[in-house]
Amino acid sequence: MKKIKTAWLTILIFALVLVTCACACANESPEDPLELVNQLIEGGNEDVMLFDYFRQVVGTEEQQGYYEIVLYAMTDEEGKLSDEEVRMDVYTDGGLRSEKMVSYSVPYEAFTKAMEIADEYEMKTWEDEEDLGALDGCSYVCKFPYASKYHRVSSDWMPDNGVEAFNAILEMLQSYIPAS
């Protein structure tokens, strides 16, 4: 009988340890993409970048044109990160023309969807991929917050479906640009 009680007590302690560990792990968020953003906002920084998409034509003798969409954090009345809207700046340059920039206020979901696509294509792991160079005459770069730093991925280091990921992000971000 004493052995049974000891066995049950051991099982109970083991279960309690497992539950405690599971709860502690659930409360940690080492991959919180907003950790860095919130630190920068609390530090008084303006124009805190949330997500950056950049595409540039390469492999021509003329000046290289580019297209960039940058999402910036907006703050609420209390100076905290707004979960309602972000600022989207769209930069275009045809190579020989000067840069044009247009700003829009778009729903915060533009950022969350961009991060969902980055997660879907596992962009946080691309830094170890094979160097493929610029494909299809374009060079691509995305930057986004990951834990306590900005993570940069490019078409120089991406998996086989990398261009598909960049195009999915571009298409989604462009869906928030109002029709002219």
Contacts in CASP RR format, 6 or more apart in sequence:
PFRMAT RR
TARGET T0000
AUTHOR 0000-0000-0000
METHOD contacts of the structure
MODEL  1
MKKIKTAWLTILIFALVLVTCACACANESPEDPLELVNQLIEGGNEDVML
FDYFRQVVGTEEQQGYYEIVLYAMTDEEGKLSDEEVRMDVYTDGGLRSEK
MVSYSVPYEAFTKAMEIADEYEMKTWEDEEDLGALDGCSYVCKFPYASKY
HRVSSDWMPDNGVEAFNAILEMLQSYIPAS
29 35 0 8 1.000
30 147 0 8 1.000
31 124 0 8 1.000
31 146 0 8 1.000
31 147 0 8 1.000
32 147 0 8 1.000
33 115 0 8 1.000
33 144 0 8 1.000
33 145 0 8 1.000
33 146 0 8 1.000
33 147 0 8 1.000
34 81 0 8 1.000
34 145 0 8 1.000
35 145 0 8 1.000
35 147 0 8 1.000
35 148 0 8 1.000
36 145 0 8 1.000
36 146 0 8 1.000
36 147 0 8 1.000
36 148 0 8 1.000
36 149 0 8 1.000
36 150 0 8 1.000
37 48 0 8 1.000
37 50 0 8 1.000
37 73 0 8 1.000
37 81 0 8 1.000
37 145 0 8 1.000
38 81 0 8 1.000
39 148 0 8 1.000
40 48 0 8 1.000
41 48 0 8 1.000
41 73 0 8 1.000
41 75 0 8 1.000
41 79 0 8 1.000
41 80 0 8 1.000
41 81 0 8 1.000
47 72 0 8 1.000
48 72 0 8 1.000
48 73 0 8 1.000
49 70 0 8 1.000
49 71 0 8 1.000
49 72 0 8 1.000
49 73 0 8 1.000
49 143 0 8 1.000
49 145 0 8 1.000
49 150 0 8 1.000
50 71 0 8 1.000
50 72 0 8 1.000
50 73 0 8 1.000
50 86 0 8 1.000
50 111 0 8 1.000
50 114 0 8 1.000
50 144 0 8 1.000
50 145 0 8 1.000
51 70 0 8 1.000
51 71 0 8 1.000
51 111 0 8 1.000
51 114 0 8 1.000
51 115 0 8 1.000
51 142 0 8 1.000
51 143 0 8 1.000
51 144 0 8 1.000
52 68 0 8 1.000
52 69 0 8 1.000
52 70 0 8 1.000
52 71 0 8 1.000
52 141 0 8 1.000
52 142 0 8 1.000
52 143 0 8 1.000
52 144 0 8 1.000
53 68 0 8 1.000
53 69 0 8 1.000
53 70 0 8 1.000
53 114 0 8 1.000
53 140 0 8 1.000
53 141 0 8 1.000
53 142 0 8 1.000
53 166 0 8 1.000
53 169 0 8 1.000
53 170 0 8 1.000
53 173 0 8 1.000
54 66 0 8 1.000
54 67 0 8 1.000
54 68 0 8 1.000
54 140 0 8 1.000
54 141 0 8 1.000
54 142 0 8 1.000
55 66 0 8 1.000
55 67 0 8 1.000
55 68 0 8 1.000
55 138 0 8 1.000
55 139 0 8 1.000
55 140 0 8 1.000
55 141 0 8 1.000
55 166 0 8 1.000
55 170 0 8 1.000
56 64 0 8 1.000
56 65 0 8 1.000
56 66 0 8 1.000
56 67 0 8 1.000
56 138 0 8 1.000
56 139 0 8 1.000
57 64 0 8 1.000
57 65 0 8 1.000
57 66 0 8 1.000
57 137 0 8 1.000
57 138 0 8 1.000
58 64 0 8 1.000
58 134 0 8 1.000
58 137 0 8 1.000
58 138 0 8 1.000
58 139 0 8 1.000
59 134 0 8 1.000
59 137 0 8 1.000
62 95 0 8 1.000
62 96 0 8 1.000
63 94 0 8 1.000
63 95 0 8 1.000
63 96 0 8 1.000
64 95 0 8 1.000
65 93 0 8 1.000
65 94 0 8 1.000
65 95 0 8 1.000
66 91 0 8 1.000
66 92 0 8 1.000
66 93 0 8 1.000
66 94 0 8 1.000
66 95 0 8 1.000
67 90 0 8 1.000
67 91 0 8 1.000
67 92 0 8 1.000
67 93 0 8 1.000
68 89 0 8 1.000
68 90 0 8 1.000
68 91 0 8 1.000
68 92 0 8 1.000
69 88 0 8 1.000
69 89 0 8 1.000
69 90 0 8 1.000
69 91 0 8 1.000
69 170 0 8 1.000
69 173 0 8 1.000
69 174 0 8 1.000
70 88 0 8 1.000
70 89 0 8 1.000
70 91 0 8 1.000
71 86 0 8 1.000
71 87 0 8 1.000
71 88 0 8 1.000
71 106 0 8 1.000
71 110 0 8 1.000
71 111 0 8 1.000
71 114 0 8 1.000
71 173 0 8 1.000
72 86 0 8 1.000
72 87 0 8 1.000
72 88 0 8 1.000
72 89 0 8 1.000
73 81 0 8 1.000
73 82 0 8 1.000
73 86 0 8 1.000
73 87 0 8 1.000
74 81 0 8 1.000
74 82 0 8 1.000
74 85 0 8 1.000
74 86 0 8 1.000
74 87 0 8 1.000
74 105 0 8 1.000
75 81 0 8 1.000
75 82 0 8 1.000
76 82 0 8 1.000
76 84 0 8 1.000
82 108 0 8 1.000
83 108 0 8 1.000
84 107 0 8 1.000
84 108 0 8 1.000
85 105 0 8 1.000
85 106 0 8 1.000
85 107 0 8 1.000
85 108 0 8 1.000
86 105 0 8 1.000
86 106 0 8 1.000
86 107 0 8 1.000
86 108 0 8 1.000
86 110 0 8 1.000
86 111 0 8 1.000
87 103 0 8 1.000
87 104 0 8 1.000
87 105 0 8 1.000
87 106 0 8 1.000
88 103 0 8 1.000
88 104 0 8 1.000
88 105 0 8 1.000
88 106 0 8 1.000
88 110 0 8 1.000
88 173 0 8 1.000
88 176 0 8 1.000
88 177 0 8 1.000
89 101 0 8 1.000
89 102 0 8 1.000
89 103 0 8 1.000
90 101 0 8 1.000
90 102 0 8 1.000
90 103 0 8 1.000
90 104 0 8 1.000
90 177 0 8 1.000
91 99 0 8 1.000
91 100 0 8 1.000
91 101 0 8 1.000
92 99 0 8 1.000
92 100 0 8 1.000
92 101 0 8 1.000
93 99 0 8 1.000
93 100 0 8 1.000
104 176 0 8 1.000
104 177 0 8 1.000
104 178 0 8 1.000
106 176 0 8 1.000
107 176 0 8 1.000
110 172 0 8 1.000
110 173 0 8 1.000
110 176 0 8 1.000
113 172 0 8 1.000
114 144 0 8 1.000
114 169 0 8 1.000
114 172 0 8 1.000
114 173 0 8 1.000
115 144 0 8 1.000
117 165 0 8 1.000
117 168 0 8 1.000
117 169 0 8 1.000
117 172 0 8 1.000
118 124 0 8 1.000
118 142 0 8 1.000
118 144 0 8 1.000
118 165 0 8 1.000
118 169 0 8 1.000
120 165 0 8 1.000
120 168 0 8 1.000
121 159 0 8 1.000
121 161 0 8 1.000
121 162 0 8 1.000
121 164 0 8 1.000
121 165 0 8 1.000
121 168 0 8 1.000
122 159 0 8 1.000
123 142 0 8 1.000
123 144 0 8 1.000
123 151 0 8 1.000
123 153 0 8 1.000
123 165 0 8 1.000
124 146 0 8 1.000
124 151 0 8 1.000
126 153 0 8 1.000
126 157 0 8 1.000
126 158 0 8 1.000
126 159 0 8 1.000
126 162 0 8 1.000
127 153 0 8 1.000
127 157 0 8 1.000
128 157 0 8 1.000
129 157 0 8 1.000
129 158 0 8 1.000
129 159 0 8 1.000
130 157 0 8 1.000
131 156 0 8 1.000
131 157 0 8 1.000
132 155 0 8 1.000
132 156 0 8 1.000
132 157 0 8 1.000
132 158 0 8 1.000
133 139 0 8 1.000
133 155 0 8 1.000
133 156 0 8 1.000
134 155 0 8 1.000
134 156 0 8 1.000
135 155 0 8 1.000
135 163 0 8 1.000
136 163 0 8 1.000
138 155 0 8 1.000
139 154 0 8 1.000
139 155 0 8 1.000
139 156 0 8 1.000
140 154 0 8 1.000
140 155 0 8 1.000
140 158 0 8 1.000
140 163 0 8 1.000
140 166 0 8 1.000
141 152 0 8 1.000
141 153 0 8 1.000
141 154 0 8 1.000
141 155 0 8 1.000
142 152 0 8 1.000
142 153 0 8 1.000
142 154 0 8 1.000
142 166 0 8 1.000
142 169 0 8 1.000
143 150 0 8 1.000
143 151 0 8 1.000
143 152 0 8 1.000
143 153 0 8 1.000
144 150 0 8 1.000
144 151 0 8 1.000
145 151 0 8 1.000
155 162 0 8 1.000
155 163 0 8 1.000
155 166 0 8 1.000
158 165 0 8 1.000
END
